[in-house]
Amino acid sequence: MGTWWIILVVVVAICVNAVGAFFMRNAAIEKGYGDDIHAWAICFWLSIFGYLYVIALPDKILQSQNQQIIDLMRGDKNE
């Protein structure tokens, strides 16, 4: 078979990992982190461990919305 087969597998794995890291970067942005945590680089270099890290991040947008609801229910006017 030769070494071309191994090179092809490595190149495909790198491409799949880069695409997965891009999707996880988008997930981090949707959670309210933007590019502050460098999710793409973390996911690309750490692979599955980076993906798990981004999945485990708390949702900042949801927390902010929940806090606004709590403030409104308490009658706080701290805007």
Helices and strands as residue ranges (DSSP letters): H 3-30, H 39-46, H 48-56, H 60-74
